[in-house]
Amino acid sequence: MSKNIAVILAGGSGARFGQDLPKQFLKVAGKKVIEHTIDVFEYNALIDEIAVVTRQEFIADLEQMVVNNHYTKVRKILIGGKERYHSSLSAINAYTNDSDNLIFHDAVRPLVNDRIINDCVDALKHYDAVDVAIPVADTIIQVDETDCISAIPTRSLLRSGQTPQCFKRGVINRAYQIALQDPHFVTTDDCGVVRKYLPDTPVYVVKGEVFNMKITYKEDLFLVDKLFQLKSQEGSQEKISDVTKTRLQDKVVVVFGGSYGIGADVVRLAKENGSKVYCFSRSLNNVDVSDMAQVEAALKQVVETEGAIHYVVNTAGILVKEALASMEHERIVNSVNVNVLGIINVAKAAYPYLCQTQGALLAYTSSSYTRGRMMYSIYSATKAAVVNLVQALAEEWSNDKIRVNCINPERTKTPMRVSNFGNEPEDTLLKSEEVAIVSLNTITSECTGEVIDVKRKK
């Protein structure tokens, strides 16, 4: 039976980066670059196995990384060579089943996502060679030896190549066997080898993403760090997935702020799918998330009854739409306490219980977290704080196998929104149930440190 094997190419020396340590082993967003990259393939449902190709001196470091991160799919750590194609050949020769899919990816492209990987795997059902690329944004010119324009290719036909580059093992092996007989063989690109030496083999191009960039220079590291901060995925609000239904069955779910709106729908849907659900809020049972003692007492009560807590959801929040200069200090303090201190309290109090179950914590932000908006200064600031807290905790708690994520819904019809905006056209708003579906699909998933966008279907 054929397998989908991700080959992480991590043999670079870092010469262009100007560092003794290769760039794939430098830290960005709290982890080594290569850890971020491996994470994506480790948690992708379509990837069966991972092979990492690196330099001899980093074998022991990678072995320790596999142990520390509890990677289950990394089966081979291979030694590469001086040139990139030496690393590709190392992986090709490590496998023998010609029907296996080899999915080559640069270790220094840590922002690759599931959509790209899934599209590549799907394309390999129809093609023997697959590339990933994005349309070029600028006009490309070709110059001669005097630096004068010799040609201007049609921009609509041009693409900027990325990785993964994917092949049936038999095809890429055959292409290299022919290439190695060529005394003038030079390449930096596996698809280029197939294109030149197996010209009758079509190379299909999957659409990439602008953010799937390669870290080449020092400046790239700062940009990638910022992109990680803004990184998000889009959640599907169509239905509770079959995986979610299985993972909710007989699990203990605690929802703070679940008396109405999104929280109430999370409570209802979790119960309908077999969970034991406990709901706490100021209006329901006088539990205020800004009071640590009350949060601790609520969670302790659940554990004393059920013996464990698997998922914790905090939907409690306050929206005050008002200019800062006219806002009463008490309202400012209350907003910060509920929106920021509340999730801090919930996270800290839930930590020991989620450690025991390797569970998950879910918080909520707003689209205004990326840029503060007039009349939303306090709300925007608190929602940016939530995102940063979630991303930090996802890193801090990764070795505990606790997953921490954040839901970022578009405008949603909830009592809180109605109280601030009045009646709005129904077709311009998300339903709270749609956000609740994404919430449950997220909290039972393997992803962590993600901002999950929920958008209204146009």
C-alpha positions in Angstrom: 0.0 0.0 0.0 1.4 3.4 -0.9 2.1 6.1 1.7 2.2 9.9 1.8 5.7 10.6 3.0 6.8 14.2 3.9 10.5 14.8 3.3 11.7 17.8 5.3 14.9 19.1 3.6 17.0 20.6 6.4 20.5 20.3 5.0 21.2 24.0 4.5 24.3 25.5 5.9 23.0 29.0 6.6 25.8 30.7 4.6 23.5 33.3 3.0 22.0 33.9 6.4 25.3 35.0 7.9 25.0 32.7 11.0 27.0 29.8 12.3 23.8 28.0 13.1 21.7 27.1 10.0 18.5 29.1 9.9 16.3 26.1 10.3 17.6 25.7 13.8 17.0 29.3 14.8 14.0 30.3 16.9 10.9 32.1 15.6 7.6 32.5 17.4 8.9 30.5 20.4 10.1 27.4 18.5 12.9 26.4 16.1 11.9 27.0 12.5 12.1 23.3 11.7 9.8 22.5 14.6 7.1 24.7 13.2 7.6 23.0 9.8 7.5 19.4 11.2 4.4 20.3 13.3 2.3 21.0 10.2 3.1 17.7 8.7 2.9 15.8 12.0 -0.7 17.0 12.5 -1.9 16.7 8.9 -4.3 13.8 8.6 -3.1 12.8 5.1 0.6 12.5 6.0 1.6 8.9 7.0 5.3 9.4 7.7 8.0 12.1 7.9 11.6 11.9 6.9 14.0 14.7 7.8 17.2 15.2 5.8 20.0 17.1 7.6 23.7 17.4 8.1 25.6 14.8 10.1 26.4 17.1 13.0 22.7 17.8 13.6 21.4 14.2 13.8 21.6 14.0 17.6 19.8 17.4 17.9 17.0 16.2 15.7 16.7 12.9 17.5 16.3 14.8 20.8 13.7 17.2 19.1 11.6 14.2 18.0 11.6 12.9 21.6 10.9 16.2 23.2 8.0 17.0 20.9 6.5 13.5 21.0 6.6 13.3 17.2 5.0 10.0 16.1 5.4 10.3 12.3 9.1 11.1 12.1 10.5 7.7 11.2 13.8 8.6 9.5 16.5 11.1 10.1 18.7 11.0 7.1 22.1 12.5 6.2 22.1 14.9 3.2 24.9 16.3 1.2 26.6 19.4 -0.1 24.0 20.3 -2.7 20.2 20.3 -2.3 19.7 17.4 -4.8 22.0 15.3 -2.6 19.4 15.6 0.2 16.6 14.7 -2.2 18.5 11.7 -3.4 19.1 10.6 0.2 15.3 10.4 0.8 14.6 8.8 -2.6 17.1 6.1 -1.8 15.7 5.6 1.7 12.4 4.3 0.2 11.8 1.4 -2.2 8.0 1.5 -3.0 7.7 3.3 -6.3 4.0 4.1 -5.6 4.8 6.0 -2.4 4.2 9.8 -2.6 7.3 11.7 -1.7 6.4 15.3 -0.6 9.6 17.4 -0.5 9.4 20.5 1.6 11.9 23.1 2.7 12.5 23.2 6.4 12.7 26.9 6.2 9.1 27.3 4.9 7.4 27.0 8.3 4.1 28.6 7.3 3.0 25.9 4.9 -0.6 24.9 5.7 -3.0 22.0 5.5 -4.8 23.4 2.5 -1.6 23.3 0.4 -0.6 19.8 1.6 -4.1 18.4 1.1 -4.3 19.9 -2.4 -0.9 18.3 -3.2 -1.9 14.9 -2.0 -5.1 15.2 -4.0 -3.2 16.2 -7.1 -1.0 13.2 -6.8 -4.0 11.0 -7.5 -4.0 12.3 -11.0 -0.4 13.4 -11.7 3.0 11.9 -11.0 4.7 15.2 -10.3 3.2 18.2 -8.5 4.7 21.7 -7.8 3.4 24.6 -5.7 3.6 28.1 -6.9 1.9 31.6 -6.7 1.3 34.1 -9.5 4.0 36.7 -9.8 2.8 40.2 -8.8 5.3 42.2 -10.8 6.2 42.3 -14.5 9.2 40.1 -15.1 11.9 41.3 -17.5 14.7 39.3 -19.1 18.0 41.1 -19.8 21.0 40.4 -22.0 24.7 40.6 -21.1 24.5 44.4 -21.5 21.7 44.7 -19.0 19.2 45.7 -21.7 15.8 44.1 -21.9 15.7 41.2 -24.2 12.2 39.9 -23.4 9.2 40.5 -21.3 7.3 37.2 -20.7 3.5 37.3 -20.4 3.0 37.8 -16.7 -0.3 35.8 -16.5 1.7 32.6 -17.4 4.4 33.2 -14.8 4.6 31.7 -11.3 6.9 31.9 -8.3 7.8 28.5 -7.2 7.4 27.3 -3.6 7.4 23.9 -1.9 6.2 21.2 -1.3 7.3 19.5 -4.6 5.7 16.1 -4.8 6.3 13.0 -6.8 5.6 9.3 -7.1 8.8 7.8 -5.8 9.3 5.8 -9.0 9.1 9.0 -11.2 11.5 11.2 -9.3 13.9 8.2 -8.9 13.9 7.6 -12.6 14.4 11.3 -13.4 17.4 11.5 -11.1 18.9 8.2 -12.5 18.9 9.8 -16.0 20.1 13.2 -14.7 23.1 11.7 -12.9 24.3 10.3 -16.3 24.5 13.9 -17.6 28.0 15.3 -17.1 26.5 18.8 -17.2 23.8 18.1 -14.7 23.0 21.2 -12.5 19.8 21.8 -10.5 18.4 23.4 -7.4 14.8 22.2 -8.1 13.4 18.7 -8.1 10.5 19.6 -10.5 13.2 20.9 -12.8 14.8 17.5 -12.9 11.6 15.8 -13.9 10.8 18.5 -16.4 14.2 18.2 -18.1 14.8 14.5 -18.0 11.3 13.2 -18.2 9.8 15.8 -20.6 6.7 13.7 -21.2 5.7 13.8 -17.6 3.4 16.7 -16.8 4.1 18.7 -13.7 0.8 20.0 -12.2 0.9 23.2 -10.2 -1.0 23.6 -7.0 -1.8 27.1 -5.9 0.5 28.2 -3.0 0.1 31.1 -0.6 2.0 34.4 -0.3 2.8 33.7 3.3 4.4 30.3 2.5 7.7 32.1 2.2 11.2 30.8 2.5 13.5 32.2 5.2 16.7 33.1 3.3 18.0 36.3 4.9 17.9 37.8 8.4 15.2 40.2 7.5 13.0 37.2 6.6 13.1 35.9 10.2 11.5 39.1 11.5 8.8 39.0 8.8 8.0 35.3 9.5 7.7 36.1 13.2 5.1 38.7 12.5 3.3 36.4 10.1 3.1 33.8 12.9 1.5 36.4 15.1 -1.2 37.0 12.5 -1.5 33.4 11.3 -5.0 32.1 11.2 -7.0 29.3 9.7 -10.5 29.3 8.4 -13.0 27.0 10.2 -15.9 25.3 8.6 -19.2 26.0 10.3 -21.3 23.5 8.2 -21.5 20.7 10.8 -19.9 19.0 13.8 -17.3 16.7 12.2 -17.4 12.9 12.8 -14.0 13.2 14.6 -15.5 15.9 16.9 -18.5 13.8 17.7 -16.2 10.9 18.7 -13.9 13.1 20.8 -16.8 14.8 22.6 -18.4 11.5 23.7 -18.3 11.1 27.5 -15.8 14.0 27.8 -16.2 16.8 30.5 -16.5 20.3 29.0 -16.5 23.4 31.1 -17.9 26.6 29.5 -17.4 30.0 31.1 -19.9 32.7 29.9 -22.2 30.1 28.5 -25.6 31.5 29.5 -26.4 33.0 26.1 -25.0 33.6 22.6 -22.1 31.6 21.4 -21.4 30.0 24.8 -25.0 28.8 25.1 -24.8 27.1 21.7 -21.5 25.5 22.6 -23.1 24.1 25.8 -26.1 22.8 23.8 -24.2 21.2 21.0 -21.6 19.6 23.3 -24.5 18.0 25.3 -26.2 16.8 22.1 -22.9 15.1 21.2 -22.5 13.2 24.4 -20.4 15.5 26.6 -20.9 16.2 30.3 -21.2 20.0 30.2 -20.8 22.5 33.1 -21.7 26.1 32.5 -20.6 29.1 34.6 -21.4 32.7 34.3 -22.3 35.8 36.3 -26.0 35.7 35.3 -26.4 31.9 35.7 -24.6 31.0 38.9 -22.7 34.2 39.9 -19.3 33.1 38.7 -17.2 36.0 37.5 -14.1 35.0 35.4 -12.3 38.1 36.7 -12.3 36.6 40.2 -9.7 33.9 40.4 -11.2 32.3 43.5 -14.5 31.9 41.9 -12.9 30.3 38.8 -10.9 27.9 40.9 -13.9 26.9 42.9 -16.0 26.3 39.8 -13.4 24.0 38.3 -12.7 22.2 41.6 -16.5 21.5 41.8 -16.5 19.9 38.4 -13.4 17.7 39.1 -14.9 16.6 42.5 -18.0 15.5 40.6 -16.5 14.1 37.4 -12.9 13.3 38.2 -11.5 15.1 35.2 -11.9 18.1 32.8 -11.1 17.6 29.1 -12.1 20.9 27.4 -12.4 24.4 28.8 -14.1 27.1 26.8 -14.1 30.8 27.8 -16.7 32.9 25.9 -17.1 35.5 28.6 -16.5 39.0 27.3 -17.5 42.6 27.3 -17.9 45.0 24.4 -17.9 48.7 25.2 -18.2 50.8 22.1 -17.1 54.2 23.3 -14.3 56.8 22.9 -11.6 56.4 25.6 -11.7 60.0 26.6 -15.4 59.8 27.6 -15.3 56.2 29.1 -15.7 55.9 32.8 -12.7 54.4 34.5 -14.8 51.7 36.1 -16.0 50.5 32.7 -12.4 50.4 31.5 -11.3 48.3 34.4 -14.3 46.0 34.1 -13.6 45.4 30.4 -9.9 44.7 31.0 -10.8 42.4 34.0 -13.3 40.3 32.1 -11.7 40.2 28.7 -8.0 39.8 29.7 -7.8 38.9 33.3 -10.7 36.5 32.8 -9.0 34.3 30.3 -5.8 34.5 32.3 -7.6 33.2 35.4 -9.4 30.5 33.4 -6.2 29.3 31.8 -4.1 29.3 35.0 -6.8 27.5 37.0 -7.5 25.0 34.3 -3.9 24.1 33.6 -3.4 21.3 36.2 -6.6 19.6 35.1 -5.8 19.9 31.4 -2.4 18.5 32.1 -3.9 15.3 33.4 -6.2 14.8 30.4 -3.9 16.4 27.7 -6.9 18.5 27.0 -7.7 21.8 25.3 -8.4 25.5 26.1 -10.4 27.7 23.8 -10.6 31.5 23.9 -12.3 34.2 21.7 -11.0 37.3 19.9 -12.3 39.7 17.4 -11.3 40.9 14.0 -10.2 44.2 15.6 -7.3 42.5 17.3 -5.1 43.1 14.2 -5.6 46.9 14.3 -7.2 49.1 16.9 -10.2 51.0 15.7 -11.8 54.3 16.7 -14.4 53.8 19.4 -13.0 50.3 20.1 -9.7 51.2 21.8 -10.2 49.1 25.0 -12.0 46.2 23.2 -9.4 46.0 20.5 -6.6 46.1 23.0 -8.1 43.4 25.1 -8.7 41.1 22.0 -5.1 41.6 20.9 -4.0 40.5 24.4 -6.1 37.4 24.1 -4.4 36.4 20.8 -1.0 36.9 22.3 -1.8 35.0 25.4 -3.2 32.1 23.4 -0.1 31.9 21.2 2.2 32.1 24.2 0.4 29.4 26.2 0.4 27.1 23.1 4.1 27.2 23.2 4.5 27.0 27.0 2.1 24.1 27.2 3.2 22.2 24.1 5.2 19.6 26.0 2.2 19.0 28.3 0.2 18.2 25.1 -2.4 20.9 26.0 -3.8 22.6 22.9 -4.7 26.3 23.1 -6.6 28.0 20.3 -8.6 31.2 19.7 -11.8 31.7 17.6 -12.0 34.9 15.6 -15.7 35.2 14.4 -16.9 37.9 12.0 -19.9 39.9 13.2 -22.2 37.5 15.0 -25.7 38.0 16.2 -25.5 37.7 20.0 -27.2 39.7 22.8 -23.9 41.6 23.3 -23.9 42.8 19.7 -27.6 43.7 19.7 -27.1 45.8 22.8 -24.3 47.8 21.0 -25.6 47.9 17.5 -29.4 47.4 17.7 -31.2 45.4 15.0 -29.1 44.6 11.9 -30.0 42.7 8.7 -29.9 39.0 9.5 -28.0 38.1 6.3 -25.1 40.3 7.3 -24.4 38.4 10.5 -23.1 35.0 11.5 -25.4 32.8 13.6 -24.0 32.0 17.0 -24.5 28.3 16.3 -22.2 28.5 13.3 -19.4 29.9 15.6 -20.2 27.2 18.2 -19.8 24.4 15.6 -16.3 25.8 14.6 -15.5 26.1 18.3 -16.2 22.4 19.0 -14.4 21.3 15.9 -11.4 23.3 17.0 -11.2 22.2 20.6 -11.2 18.6 19.6 -8.7 19.0 16.8 -4.9 18.6 17.0 -4.1 22.2 16.1 -2.7 24.6 18.7 -1.6 28.2 18.8 -4.1 29.0 16.0 -6.5 31.9 15.4 -9.4 30.2 13.7 -11.4 32.6 11.5 -15.1 32.1 11.1 -16.6 34.0 8.2 -20.1 34.4 6.9 -20.8 32.5 3.7 -21.3 35.1 0.9 
